[in-house]
Amino acid sequence: MSGKVIFYILIILLTAFLISVIIMFTREDPQEIYRRNSNLRVEVLNGCGVKRLAIKVANILRQRGFNVVQIGNARQTDFAESVVIERSDETGKNARYFAKRTGIKNIGMDVDPALHLDVTLIVGKDYKKIFPDVEEEF
Protein backbone atom coordinates (compact mmCIF):
# COMPACT_ATOMS: atom_id res chain seq x y z
CA MET A 1 0.00 0.00 0.00
CA SER A 2 1.17 3.45 -0.72
CA GLY A 3 1.63 6.05 1.96
CA LYS A 4 -1.27 8.12 0.60
CA VAL A 5 -3.75 5.25 0.97
CA ILE A 6 -2.69 4.62 4.58
CA PHE A 7 -2.91 8.34 5.26
CA TYR A 8 -6.49 8.51 3.88
CA ILE A 9 -7.53 5.44 5.88
CA LEU A 10 -6.16 7.03 9.05
CA ILE A 11 -8.00 10.28 8.28
CA ILE A 12 -11.28 8.37 7.77
CA LEU A 13 -10.80 6.43 11.03
CA LEU A 14 -9.94 9.58 12.96
CA THR A 15 -12.98 11.36 11.53
CA ALA A 16 -15.26 8.46 12.49
CA PHE A 17 -13.79 8.46 16.00
CA LEU A 18 -14.30 12.22 16.41
CA ILE A 19 -17.89 12.00 15.19
CA SER A 20 -18.66 9.21 17.67
CA VAL A 21 -17.12 11.23 20.53
CA ILE A 22 -19.18 14.30 19.59
CA ILE A 23 -22.37 12.23 19.45
CA MET A 24 -21.59 10.62 22.79
CA PHE A 25 -21.11 13.98 24.53
CA THR A 26 -24.03 15.81 22.93
CA ARG A 27 -26.61 13.02 23.30
CA GLU A 28 -28.92 13.45 26.25
CA ASP A 29 -29.15 10.55 28.65
CA PRO A 30 -32.83 9.44 28.92
CA GLN A 31 -32.39 8.47 32.58
CA GLU A 32 -30.95 11.90 33.39
CA ILE A 33 -33.87 13.59 31.61
CA TYR A 34 -36.39 11.45 33.52
CA ARG A 35 -34.61 12.21 36.83
CA ARG A 36 -34.57 15.93 36.14
CA ASN A 37 -38.22 15.88 35.05
CA SER A 38 -39.22 14.08 38.25
CA ASN A 39 -37.58 16.79 40.38
CA LEU A 40 -39.78 19.48 38.85
CA ARG A 41 -43.03 20.19 40.74
CA VAL A 42 -45.60 21.08 38.09
CA GLU A 43 -49.09 22.56 38.27
CA VAL A 44 -51.31 22.05 35.21
CA LEU A 45 -54.19 24.47 34.65
CA ASN A 46 -56.80 24.26 31.91
CA GLY A 47 -56.79 27.65 30.23
CA CYS A 48 -59.02 26.94 27.26
CA GLY A 49 -62.16 25.35 28.72
CA VAL A 50 -61.88 21.93 27.07
CA LYS A 51 -63.39 19.44 29.48
CA ARG A 52 -60.89 17.29 31.47
CA LEU A 53 -57.95 18.73 29.50
CA ALA A 54 -55.77 19.47 32.55
CA ILE A 55 -56.12 15.85 33.72
CA LYS A 56 -55.22 14.49 30.29
CA VAL A 57 -52.18 16.76 29.92
CA ALA A 58 -51.11 15.90 33.49
CA ASN A 59 -51.17 12.20 32.58
CA ILE A 60 -48.99 12.82 29.53
CA LEU A 61 -46.54 14.84 31.61
CA ARG A 62 -46.42 12.11 34.25
CA GLN A 63 -45.61 9.58 31.52
CA ARG A 64 -42.66 11.81 30.63
CA GLY A 65 -41.56 11.71 34.26
CA PHE A 66 -42.76 15.11 35.46
CA ASN A 67 -43.95 15.45 39.05
CA VAL A 68 -47.44 16.89 38.54
CA VAL A 69 -48.60 17.96 41.99
CA GLN A 70 -51.67 20.06 41.17
CA ILE A 71 -54.38 20.09 38.50
CA GLY A 72 -57.13 22.61 38.02
CA ASN A 73 -58.71 25.33 35.91
CA ALA A 74 -57.18 28.71 35.16
CA ARG A 75 -59.17 31.81 36.09
CA GLN A 76 -59.60 32.55 32.37
CA THR A 77 -60.56 30.05 29.71
CA ASP A 78 -59.55 32.06 26.66
CA PHE A 79 -55.80 31.38 26.43
CA ALA A 80 -54.97 31.10 22.73
CA GLU A 81 -51.49 29.76 23.49
CA SER A 82 -50.09 27.67 26.32
CA VAL A 83 -47.87 29.41 28.87
CA VAL A 84 -45.22 28.15 31.30
CA ILE A 85 -44.86 30.25 34.44
CA GLU A 86 -41.78 30.11 36.67
CA ARG A 87 -42.76 29.78 40.33
CA SER A 88 -39.60 29.07 42.32
CA ASP A 89 -36.41 30.43 40.70
CA GLU A 90 -35.71 34.09 39.96
CA THR A 91 -33.51 33.11 37.01
CA GLY A 92 -36.38 31.26 35.31
CA LYS A 93 -34.34 28.11 34.73
CA ASN A 94 -37.22 25.74 35.59
CA ALA A 95 -39.63 27.40 33.18
CA ARG A 96 -37.04 27.44 30.39
CA TYR A 97 -36.25 23.74 30.95
CA PHE A 98 -39.94 22.77 31.03
CA ALA A 99 -40.72 24.90 27.96
CA LYS A 100 -37.87 23.29 26.07
CA ARG A 101 -39.05 19.79 27.00
CA THR A 102 -42.65 20.48 25.98
CA GLY A 103 -42.10 22.80 23.01
CA ILE A 104 -43.96 25.72 24.57
CA LYS A 105 -42.73 29.14 23.48
CA ASN A 106 -44.42 31.42 26.03
CA ILE A 107 -42.70 31.81 29.39
CA GLY A 108 -43.75 34.02 32.28
CA MET A 109 -42.41 34.82 35.73
CA ASP A 110 -44.44 34.86 38.94
CA VAL A 111 -42.13 33.54 41.65
CA ASP A 112 -44.00 32.62 44.82
CA PRO A 113 -42.21 30.17 47.17
CA ALA A 114 -45.41 29.78 49.21
CA LEU A 115 -46.94 27.79 46.33
CA HIS A 116 -44.36 24.97 46.64
CA LEU A 117 -44.28 24.68 42.85
CA ASP A 118 -41.52 25.02 40.29
CA VAL A 119 -43.66 25.74 37.23
CA THR A 120 -47.28 26.27 36.30
CA LEU A 121 -48.48 25.20 32.86
CA ILE A 122 -51.56 26.96 31.59
CA VAL A 123 -52.81 24.88 28.67
CA GLY A 124 -54.14 27.03 25.86
CA LYS A 125 -56.06 26.37 22.66
CA ASP A 126 -52.83 25.30 20.95
CA TYR A 127 -52.75 22.12 23.09
CA LYS A 128 -53.10 19.75 20.11
CA LYS A 129 -49.84 21.07 18.63
CA ILE A 130 -48.00 20.64 21.92
CA PHE A 131 -49.64 17.40 23.03
CA PRO A 132 -50.81 15.71 19.80
CA ASP A 133 -51.64 12.47 21.63
CA VAL A 134 -53.89 14.18 24.19
CA GLU A 135 -57.11 12.90 22.59
CA GLU A 136 -55.94 9.33 23.20
CA GLU A 137 -56.00 9.91 26.97
CA PHE A 138 -59.15 8.26 28.37
Buried (B, 14 or more C-beta within 10 A) or exposed (E): EEEEEEEEEEEEEEEEEEEEEEEEEEEEEEEEEEEBBEEBBBBBBBBBEBEEBBBBBBBBBBEBBBEBBBBEBBEEEEBEBBBBBBBBBEEBEBBBBBBEBBEBEBBBEEBEEEBEBBBBBBBBBBBEEBBEEBEEBE
